[in-house]
Amino acid sequence: MAFLMEYGMFLAKAATVVFAIALVVGIVVSASHKPKAKKGQLEFTDLSKYYQQQTTALQQSLLDKKGFKQWQKGLQKGQKQQAHAQPCLFVVEFNGSMDARETESLREEVSALLAIAKPEDEVLLRLESGGGVVHGYGLAASQLDRIRARGISLTVAVDKVAASGGYMMACIGNKILAAPFAILGSIGVIAQLPNFHKLLQKNHVDFEQFTAGEFKRTVTLFGENTDKGRQKFQQELEETHGLFKTFVQQHRPQLDMARVATGEHWFGYQALDLQLVDQIQTSDDYLLDKMTSHRLFAVKYQLKKGLAEKVGMGSANVLSLWWQKLTQQYWQR
């Protein structure tokens, strides 16, 4: 009898959890259907000040009081002389996903930079992406092209990976830097999908698809694919690859496209030999080199999370912990 009572309490608690989950899902769905546009905030960080603080703290630890005061005087004198003469180096980061949704922030960052940057200034893009959808990365590359079109120098630094769509973005730069073992290249196009036609056929399930236009649909997940459809699909991939190669060649005419546009990827040292990059150097070293000649600023457009995202992420974590605790309490009895 006691077991039944405990089990009943467990079911009651479980039902409460299910109800809470349903409530959260309802809130998330309702919030996601609101037509309000996402808004964000543009953030500027003075990297010169940050690096200077780090250097000052180190010098204070290494020098005696007299030596530190002398160093400070020399630093202040140099800062006064350079305050109005130094150009700016604006640092932007792009850590790309498969659908290149980060382009939304990149667009805002580029627009802000173009409003304030002068011809003598420079933009450093710290890029990390293994590529993704063609139209997404095509738009991201176009945002970078806006910087070049205004005559502002664009340097692209690849510390880890810039492949496929990532390299499409990288090739826009006036100069490409790469860490020794960063991955670059993959100038190719890939598409793959499963086909469940035989499985449906085995279980006597009909799949019907209606189109107008001979090649409205070339290959499909559920229908029977034809050789003609496959050939058309392959032709479309080849055409996309051709556009990709033309785009890269326009921005880096020194490349041997027959050699590098095979879909292969290379590490930094190899990429330098193939002229896919211009210099082996990490973004950190590049910034340190620029400290004496430029004022450094990080530029980031931070998107505000909507109610659906906040509630969904927070509630999922809470409910997961709640359910784990509930089941542990039951099975320990």
LINDA-V949083 format. One record per backbone hydrogen bond with DSSP energy under -0.5 kcal/mol. NH is the residue of the N-H (numbers start at 1). CO is the residue of the C=O. E is the energy in kcal/mol with one decimal. If there is no record, write none. Layout:
nh | co | e
NH | CO | E
NH | CO | E
This chain:
nh | co | e
5 | 1 | -2.1
6 | 2 | -2.5
7 | 3 | -2.8
8 | 4 | -2.4
9 | 5 | -2.2
10 | 6 | -2.2
11 | 7 | -2.4
12 | 8 | -2.2
13 | 9 | -2.4
14 | 10 | -2.6
15 | 11 | -2.7
16 | 12 | -1.7
17 | 13 | -2.1
18 | 14 | -2.5
19 | 15 | -2.4
20 | 16 | -2.4
21 | 17 | -2.6
22 | 18 | -2.5
23 | 19 | -2.2
24 | 20 | -2.5
25 | 21 | -2.7
26 | 22 | -2.1
27 | 23 | -2.1
28 | 24 | -2.8
29 | 25 | -2.8
30 | 26 | -2.3
31 | 27 | -2.7
32 | 28 | -2.4
33 | 29 | -1.0
33 | 30 | -0.5
34 | 31 | -1.3
41 | 302 | -2.3
43 | 300 | -3.4
45 | 298 | -2.3
47 | 45 | -1.3
47 | 296 | -1.1
48 | 296 | -1.6
50 | 46 | -1.6
51 | 47 | -2.9
52 | 48 | -2.2
53 | 49 | -2.3
54 | 50 | -1.9
55 | 51 | -2.4
56 | 52 | -2.8
57 | 53 | -2.3
58 | 54 | -1.8
59 | 55 | -2.7
60 | 56 | -2.4
61 | 57 | -1.2
62 | 58 | -1.7
63 | 59 | -2.8
68 | 64 | -2.7
69 | 65 | -2.1
70 | 66 | -2.0
71 | 67 | -2.1
72 | 68 | -2.3
73 | 69 | -2.2
74 | 70 | -2.3
75 | 71 | -2.2
76 | 72 | -2.7
77 | 73 | -2.2
78 | 74 | -2.0
79 | 75 | -2.3
80 | 76 | -2.0
81 | 77 | -1.7
82 | 78 | -1.6
83 | 79 | -1.3
85 | 82 | -0.7
86 | 82 | -1.8
87 | 293 | -0.7
89 | 295 | -3.1
90 | 88 | -0.5
90 | 122 | -2.8
91 | 89 | -0.5
91 | 297 | -3.5
92 | 90 | -0.5
92 | 124 | -2.9
94 | 126 | -2.5
96 | 94 | -0.8
96 | 128 | -2.0
100 | 97 | -1.0
103 | 100 | -1.8
104 | 101 | -1.5
105 | 102 | -0.6
106 | 102 | -2.1
107 | 103 | -2.6
108 | 104 | -1.1
109 | 105 | -2.4
110 | 106 | -2.7
111 | 107 | -2.2
112 | 108 | -2.1
113 | 109 | -2.3
114 | 110 | -2.6
115 | 111 | -0.9
116 | 112 | -0.7
116 | 113 | -1.1
117 | 113 | -3.3
121 | 118 | -2.0
122 | 88 | -2.3
123 | 153 | -2.6
124 | 90 | -3.1
125 | 123 | -0.6
125 | 155 | -3.0
126 | 92 | -3.1
126 | 124 | -0.6
127 | 125 | -0.9
127 | 157 | -2.4
128 | 94 | -2.5
129 | 161 | -2.5
133 | 98 | -2.3
137 | 133 | -2.1
138 | 134 | -2.3
139 | 135 | -1.7
140 | 136 | -1.8
141 | 137 | -2.4
142 | 138 | -1.7
143 | 139 | -1.7
144 | 140 | -1.4
145 | 141 | -1.9
146 | 142 | -1.0
147 | 143 | -0.6
147 | 144 | -1.0
148 | 144 | -1.4
149 | 145 | -2.5
150 | 146 | -0.9
150 | 147 | -0.7
151 | 148 | -1.9
152 | 147 | -1.7
153 | 121 | -0.9
155 | 123 | -3.0
155 | 153 | -0.5
156 | 175 | -2.8
157 | 125 | -3.1
157 | 155 | -0.5
158 | 177 | -2.1
159 | 127 | -0.5
159 | 157 | -0.6
162 | 183 | -2.9
163 | 129 | -2.2
164 | 185 | -2.6
166 | 163 | -2.8
168 | 164 | -1.9
169 | 165 | -1.4
170 | 166 | -2.1
171 | 167 | -2.5
172 | 169 | -1.6
173 | 170 | -1.8
174 | 154 | -2.5
175 | 154 | -1.3
177 | 156 | -3.3
178 | 279 | -1.9
179 | 158 | -2.3
182 | 179 | -1.8
183 | 160 | -2.9
184 | 266 | -2.9
185 | 162 | -1.1
186 | 184 | -0.5
186 | 264 | -3.4
187 | 260 | -0.7
187 | 264 | -0.6
188 | 186 | -2.0
196 | 221 | -3.5
200 | 196 | -2.4
201 | 197 | -2.6
202 | 198 | -2.4
203 | 199 | -1.4
204 | 201 | -1.4
205 | 200 | -3.1
206 | 204 | -0.6
216 | 213 | -1.7
225 | 223 | -0.6
230 | 226 | -2.3
231 | 227 | -2.4
232 | 228 | -2.0
233 | 229 | -2.2
234 | 230 | -2.5
235 | 231 | -2.1
236 | 232 | -2.1
237 | 233 | -1.8
238 | 234 | -2.3
239 | 235 | -2.2
240 | 236 | -2.1
241 | 237 | -2.4
242 | 238 | -2.3
243 | 239 | -2.0
244 | 240 | -2.2
245 | 241 | -2.6
246 | 242 | -2.2
247 | 243 | -2.3
248 | 244 | -2.3
249 | 245 | -2.6
250 | 246 | -2.0
251 | 247 | -1.2
252 | 248 | -2.3
255 | 252 | -1.9
257 | 255 | -1.1
259 | 256 | -1.4
260 | 256 | -2.0
261 | 257 | -2.3
263 | 187 | -0.5
266 | 184 | -3.0
268 | 182 | -0.8
269 | 180 | -1.5
271 | 267 | -3.1
272 | 268 | -1.9
273 | 269 | -1.5
274 | 270 | -1.6
275 | 272 | -1.1
276 | 271 | -2.5
277 | 271 | -1.0
278 | 176 | -2.6
279 | 176 | -1.3
281 | 178 | -1.5
281 | 279 | -0.8
286 | 282 | -1.9
287 | 283 | -2.1
288 | 284 | -2.1
289 | 285 | -2.3
290 | 286 | -1.4
291 | 287 | -0.7
291 | 288 | -0.7
293 | 290 | -0.6
294 | 290 | -2.4
295 | 87 | -2.5
296 | 294 | -0.5
297 | 89 | -2.5
298 | 45 | -2.8
299 | 91 | -3.0
300 | 43 | -2.4
302 | 41 | -2.9
302 | 300 | -0.7
303 | 301 | -0.7
304 | 39 | -2.4
310 | 306 | -2.4
311 | 307 | -3.0
312 | 308 | -2.3
313 | 309 | -2.6
314 | 310 | -2.3
315 | 311 | -2.5
316 | 312 | -1.8
317 | 313 | -1.6
318 | 314 | -2.1
319 | 315 | -3.0
320 | 316 | -1.9
321 | 317 | -2.1
322 | 318 | -2.4
323 | 319 | -2.7
324 | 320 | -2.0
325 | 321 | -2.3
326 | 322 | -2.4
327 | 323 | -2.4
328 | 324 | -1.9
329 | 325 | -2.2
330 | 326 | -1.8
331 | 327 | -2.4
332 | 328 | -1.5
333 | 330 | -1.2
